[in-house]
Amino acid sequence: MASTFAFTGIHLWADKTTEVYKDAGQPIEKRVDDLMSRMTIEEKVGQMCQWVGQEHMRTAAADLTVEDLAHNTSQGFYPGITEENVKEMVVKGQIGSLLHVLTTKEANLLQGLAQKSRLKNPLIIGIDAIHGNAQVVGCTVYPTSIGQASMFDVNLVETICRQTALEMRATGSQWTFNPNVEVARDPRWGRVGETFGEDPYLVSLLGAASVRGYQGEGFGKPENVLACAKHLIGGCQPANGTNGSPADLSERTLREIFFPPFKAAIEAGAYSLMTSHNELNGIPCHTNPWLMEDILRKEWNFKGFVISYWMDIEHTHDLHHTSVDNKDAYYQSIEAGMDMHMHGPEFYEKVLELVQEWNIPTERIDESCRKILFAKFRLGLFEKYMTPENEARKVLFNAQHQQTALEAARKSIVLLTNNGILPLDEKKI
């Protein structure tokens, strides 16, 4: 079959007449290959970029000032970048993912913009659906992870995650940033409630059950969503109990306590993974090739993609001080094994510069892009990228799901025996 070729930027692409990637009857690997052959380097880097939703941007811009960014990056606030700028980037194929899109209407708006891009590459929309899709009005809220752990009921945890996946898909999201399979060993740490507790075995069982609930068999059905095992690793035992503080842990401790739940989640099929805020033994997790390449991919044979935590690549520069600037931070992170950037400006432009300067090979960008595209095809987003409003109406305020939440709440209650401790003797306080 004859092909005509065009050159754009530094990437050669083939303008084929048969668009294999649009054919749902073809194997996913073949569809990915075909789409990759059509993409420019700009579009490939775009798949590695994630931004926050429009309403999230509006709220952040109303609440924060430029001065706030010096000590607060907890919101998607980008001075000088408007919602219209982000919409334009979606149309240009410069954004592959969004997070915290809280309504079906907004999800459809953004997916509609993506369909205006040259290759009509759909977005994958992620959200913190940790104990139910609780940020979206009408979705069921279940007990927190630490409450679920106290049930000691693996099957019920899997059911909770399966129901959560249904509610997510019905409201426009396809990717949950859960399960959190960190082993909580410091009660001062403020995120203990987001974990399944302190026992590696229990955390492994419930983390794997969560993955099965969210993803089903290979996350290939309309009711499945992508799971994300997080956070790799050590943030659950910080040096001073503060979230994001350094972790000093021996390799034996890592392998015996903290690694097993991540390995179990991957064996259960988890296709995405998130790195941790902290530095591990002096090296930020976001630029640690031993974690992302040696352990995750080579030792555990992880085939999915790794996403950064909330602007943490940039924090290797302004917090950890292990990179000279953000561009150097992006270079270190991608070379260490990072596949997607959560979230914000500069990444797209600086990564393209790094490729054009031959500091990052195009083959490395291809690796990340291919994994992300595979997830989108597997989730069926090329066939069904819009979410009909009637789907949300069928699932929201679901009586069966509410009954599951009630059962879980009852099972999660823990009663303690009072052996004369209460009431407290004020004379001994």
C-alpha positions in Angstrom: 0.0 0.0 0.0 1.4 3.4 -1.0 2.0 6.0 1.7 2.8 9.6 1.6 5.0 11.1 4.2 5.2 14.5 5.9 7.8 15.9 8.3 6.7 17.8 11.4 9.1 18.9 14.1 11.5 16.0 14.4 9.1 13.1 13.9 8.4 11.3 10.7 4.9 10.1 10.3 3.0 8.1 7.7 -0.3 9.4 6.3 -2.0 6.0 5.6 -5.3 5.8 4.0 -6.5 2.8 6.1 -7.1 4.1 9.7 -6.6 0.8 11.5 -6.7 2.5 14.9 -10.3 3.4 14.4 -11.3 -0.2 13.7 -12.6 -1.8 17.0 -12.3 -5.2 15.4 -8.5 -5.1 15.2 -6.2 -6.2 18.0 -5.3 -3.4 20.4 -1.6 -3.8 19.8 -2.1 -3.3 16.1 -4.4 -0.2 16.7 -1.7 1.3 18.9 1.0 0.7 16.3 -1.1 2.4 13.6 -2.0 5.4 15.8 1.6 5.8 16.9 2.7 5.8 13.2 0.5 8.8 12.6 1.4 10.9 15.6 3.9 13.7 15.7 6.3 14.0 18.6 4.2 17.0 19.8 1.1 14.7 20.0 3.1 12.0 21.8 4.4 14.3 24.5 0.8 15.6 24.8 -0.3 12.1 25.9 2.1 12.4 28.8 0.4 15.7 30.0 -2.4 15.8 32.5 -4.3 19.0 33.6 -7.1 19.6 36.1 -10.7 20.2 35.1 -12.3 23.5 34.2 -14.4 23.9 37.4 -11.3 23.0 39.5 -9.4 25.7 37.7 -12.1 28.3 38.4 -12.3 27.4 42.1 -8.5 27.5 42.5 -8.1 30.8 40.7 -10.8 32.4 43.0 -9.2 31.1 46.2 -5.4 31.6 45.5 -3.0 34.3 44.6 0.4 34.1 42.9 2.1 34.5 46.3 0.2 31.5 47.6 2.1 29.2 45.2 5.3 29.6 47.2 3.8 27.5 50.0 0.7 25.9 48.5 0.4 23.8 45.3 -2.6 21.8 46.5 -4.9 23.3 43.9 -4.7 23.4 40.1 -3.8 27.1 39.9 -1.8 28.3 36.9 -1.2 32.1 36.8 -1.6 33.4 33.3 -3.3 30.3 32.0 -7.0 30.4 31.5 -9.7 27.7 30.9 -9.8 28.8 27.3 -6.0 28.1 27.0 -6.6 24.6 28.3 -9.5 24.0 25.9 -7.3 25.1 23.1 -4.5 22.7 24.2 -7.1 19.8 24.2 -8.1 20.7 20.6 -4.4 20.7 19.6 -3.8 17.3 21.1 -1.4 18.7 23.7 -3.3 17.1 26.6 -4.0 13.4 27.0 -5.6 13.3 30.4 -7.5 15.4 33.0 -8.3 14.9 36.6 -11.1 16.0 39.0 -13.7 16.6 36.3 -16.8 16.5 38.6 -19.8 16.5 36.2 -20.9 14.5 33.2 -21.5 17.8 31.4 -17.9 18.9 31.8 -16.5 15.5 30.9 -18.5 15.5 27.7 -17.5 19.1 26.9 -13.8 18.2 27.2 -14.2 14.9 25.3 -16.0 16.8 22.6 -13.0 19.2 22.3 -10.6 16.2 22.1 -12.7 15.0 19.1 -11.7 18.2 17.3 -8.0 17.3 17.5 -6.3 16.0 14.4 -6.4 12.3 15.4 -9.5 12.5 17.6 -7.6 10.9 20.5 -9.9 10.7 23.5 -9.0 11.9 27.0 -8.6 9.6 30.0 -10.2 11.3 33.0 -9.0 10.5 36.5 -10.4 11.2 39.9 -9.7 10.4 43.6 -12.5 7.9 44.0 -11.0 6.4 47.1 -14.0 5.2 49.1 -16.6 5.8 46.5 -16.7 8.5 43.9 -17.4 10.9 46.8 -16.5 14.2 45.1 -19.4 13.8 42.6 -22.9 14.6 43.8 -25.2 11.6 43.9 -22.4 9.0 44.1 -22.3 6.5 47.0 -19.9 7.2 49.9 -18.5 4.1 51.5 -16.4 3.8 54.7 -12.8 5.0 54.3 -10.0 2.5 53.5 -9.0 2.1 57.2 -12.7 1.4 58.0 -12.8 -1.2 55.2 -9.7 -2.8 56.6 -11.4 -3.3 59.9 -14.1 -5.3 58.2 -11.6 -8.1 57.3 -13.9 -8.8 54.4 -12.0 -9.1 51.1 -15.1 -9.8 49.0 -16.9 -6.8 50.3 -14.0 -4.5 49.5 -14.0 -5.9 45.9 -17.8 -5.2 45.7 -17.3 -1.6 46.9 -14.7 -1.0 44.2 -16.8 -2.6 41.5 -19.8 -0.4 42.4 -17.5 2.6 42.6 -16.3 1.8 39.0 -19.9 1.7 37.8 -20.6 5.2 39.3 -17.4 6.6 37.9 -18.0 5.5 34.3 -21.6 6.8 34.5 -20.3 10.2 35.5 -17.5 10.6 33.0 -14.4 9.3 34.7 -12.4 6.1 33.8 -9.4 6.1 36.1 -9.3 6.1 39.9 -6.2 7.1 41.9 -6.7 4.1 44.2 -5.9 1.7 46.0 -3.5 3.3 48.4 -1.4 0.3 49.4 1.1 2.0 51.6 1.6 0.2 54.9 0.8 2.8 57.6 3.5 2.5 60.4 3.5 6.0 61.9 0.2 7.1 63.6 1.3 10.8 63.3 1.0 10.6 59.5 -2.2 12.4 58.5 -3.1 9.9 55.7 -3.5 6.7 57.7 -7.2 6.8 57.1 -6.6 6.5 53.3 -4.7 3.2 53.8 -5.7 -0.3 54.8 -3.5 -0.1 57.9 -0.3 -1.5 59.3 -0.2 -5.1 58.3 1.5 -5.9 54.9 -0.5 -9.1 54.5 -3.9 -7.5 55.0 -3.0 -4.5 52.9 -1.9 -6.9 50.1 -5.2 -8.8 50.2 -7.4 -5.7 50.1 -5.2 -3.8 47.6 -5.5 -6.7 45.2 -9.2 -7.0 45.8 -9.6 -3.3 45.0 -7.8 -3.7 41.7 -10.0 -6.6 40.8 -13.1 -4.6 41.7 -12.1 -1.6 39.7 -10.5 -3.2 36.6 -12.3 -6.6 36.4 -10.5 -8.9 34.0 -8.2 -6.7 32.1 -10.3 -3.5 32.4 -11.8 -4.3 29.0 -15.5 -3.8 29.8 -17.7 -0.7 29.9 -18.1 -1.0 33.6 -14.4 -1.2 34.4 -12.1 1.7 35.3 -8.3 1.9 35.6 -6.8 1.3 39.0 -3.7 3.1 40.3 -1.6 1.6 43.1 0.0 4.4 45.2 2.3 5.8 46.5 5.7 4.3 45.7 7.1 4.4 48.4 7.8 5.1 52.0 5.7 8.2 52.5 3.7 6.3 55.1 6.7 6.2 57.5 8.1 9.8 57.2 11.0 10.9 59.4 8.9 13.3 61.5 5.4 12.0 60.8 4.7 14.8 58.3 3.3 14.0 54.8 6.1 14.3 52.3 8.9 14.2 54.7 12.0 12.0 53.9 11.9 8.3 54.6 15.0 6.4 55.7 14.3 2.7 55.2 16.6 -0.3 54.7 16.1 -2.5 51.7 15.2 -5.4 54.0 12.4 -3.2 55.5 11.2 -2.2 52.1 11.1 -5.8 50.8 9.5 -7.3 53.9 7.0 -4.5 54.8 6.4 -1.9 52.1 7.0 -3.7 48.7 4.6 -6.7 49.1 1.3 -4.8 48.7 2.5 -3.1 45.5 3.7 -6.3 44.1 0.3 -7.9 44.9 -1.6 -5.0 43.3 0.5 -5.4 40.1 -0.1 -9.2 40.1 -3.8 -8.5 40.4 -3.5 -6.4 37.2 -3.0 -2.8 38.3 -2.1 -1.0 35.1 -1.1 2.4 36.6 1.0 3.4 39.5 1.8 6.7 41.3 5.1 7.7 42.9 5.3 9.2 46.3 5.9 12.8 47.6 8.9 11.9 49.6 12.5 11.1 49.0 13.6 7.6 49.9 17.1 7.3 51.4 18.0 10.7 50.0 16.6 10.2 46.4 13.2 11.7 45.5 10.9 8.9 44.5 9.9 10.9 41.3 13.5 10.6 40.0 14.4 7.2 41.3 15.3 4.7 38.6 15.9 1.9 41.1 12.2 2.1 42.1 10.6 2.7 38.7 12.9 0.6 36.5 14.8 -2.0 38.5 12.1 -3.0 40.9 8.8 -2.1 39.2 9.5 -3.0 35.6 12.4 -5.4 35.6 11.8 -7.3 38.9 8.0 -7.2 39.1 7.4 -7.1 35.3 5.0 -4.1 35.5 3.6 -3.4 32.0 1.6 -0.3 32.8 2.4 3.4 33.1 3.6 5.5 36.0 2.1 8.9 36.8 3.6 11.6 39.0 2.0 12.9 42.1 0.5 16.4 42.3 3.3 18.7 40.9 5.9 16.6 42.7 8.3 16.5 39.7 8.7 20.3 40.1 9.2 19.8 43.8 12.5 17.9 43.2 13.7 21.4 42.3 12.0 23.7 44.8 11.7 21.3 47.7 14.2 18.5 47.4 16.8 20.6 45.6 18.1 17.7 43.5 17.4 19.4 40.1 18.7 22.7 38.9 15.3 23.8 37.5 12.0 22.3 36.3 13.5 21.3 32.9 16.2 19.3 34.7 13.5 17.8 37.0 11.5 16.6 33.9 14.6 15.2 32.4 15.6 13.2 35.5 12.0 12.0 36.1 11.4 10.7 32.5 14.8 9.1 32.4 14.1 7.4 35.7 10.8 5.9 34.3 8.0 8.4 34.6 5.3 8.3 32.0 2.7 11.0 32.8 2.9 14.4 34.5 0.3 15.4 37.0 -0.4 18.4 36.4 0.3 22.0 35.2 2.4 24.2 32.9 5.9 23.9 31.5 6.1 20.1 31.2 4.9 20.0 27.6 7.2 22.7 26.3 10.3 21.7 28.3 10.0 18.0 27.3 9.8 18.9 23.7 13.0 21.0 24.1 14.7 18.1 25.8 13.8 15.9 22.8 14.9 18.5 20.3 18.2 18.8 22.1 18.6 15.0 21.9 18.7 14.7 25.7 15.6 12.5 25.7 15.4 10.1 22.8 12.2 9.8 20.9 12.1 6.1 21.7 11.7 7.0 25.4 8.7 9.2 24.6 7.3 6.4 22.5 7.4 4.0 25.5 5.3 6.2 27.6 2.8 7.2 24.9 2.3 3.5 23.9 1.3 2.5 27.4 -1.1 5.3 27.8 -2.7 4.7 24.4 -3.1 1.0 25.3 -5.1 1.9 28.4 -7.4 4.2 26.3 -8.1 1.4 23.8 -8.6 -1.2 26.5 -11.1 1.1 28.2 -13.0 1.5 25.0 -12.6 5.2 24.8 -12.1 5.3 21.1 -15.5 3.8 20.6 -17.3 5.5 23.5 -15.8 8.7 24.7 -19.0 10.5 25.6 -21.2 9.7 28.7 -24.9 9.9 28.1 -26.7 11.9 30.8 -29.2 9.0 31.3 -26.4 6.7 32.4 -25.7 8.9 35.4 -29.4 9.1 36.3 -29.6 5.3 36.3 -26.6 4.8 38.7 -26.7 7.8 41.0 -28.5 7.6 44.4 -28.4 3.8 43.8 -30.3 1.9 46.6 -28.3 -1.3 46.1 -25.0 0.6 46.4 -26.3 2.4 49.5 -27.2 -0.9 51.1 -23.6 -2.1 50.5 -22.3 1.1 52.1 -24.5 0.5 55.1 -23.3 -3.1 55.4 -19.7 -2.0 55.2 -20.3 0.8 57.8 -21.8 -1.8 60.2 -19.0 -4.2 59.7 -16.3 -1.6 60.1 -17.4 -0.6 63.6 -14.7 -1.5 66.2 -15.6 -1.7 69.9 -13.0 -1.5 72.6 -13.2 -3.0 76.1 -13.0 -0.6 78.9 -10.7 -2.2 81.5 -11.0 0.6 84.1 -9.4 3.3 82.0 -12.6 5.3 81.6 -13.7 7.5 83.1 -10.3 9.2 83.3 -9.1 10.2 86.8 -8.4 13.9 86.5 -5.9 13.7 89.3 -3.7 11.4 87.2 -3.9 13.5 84.1 
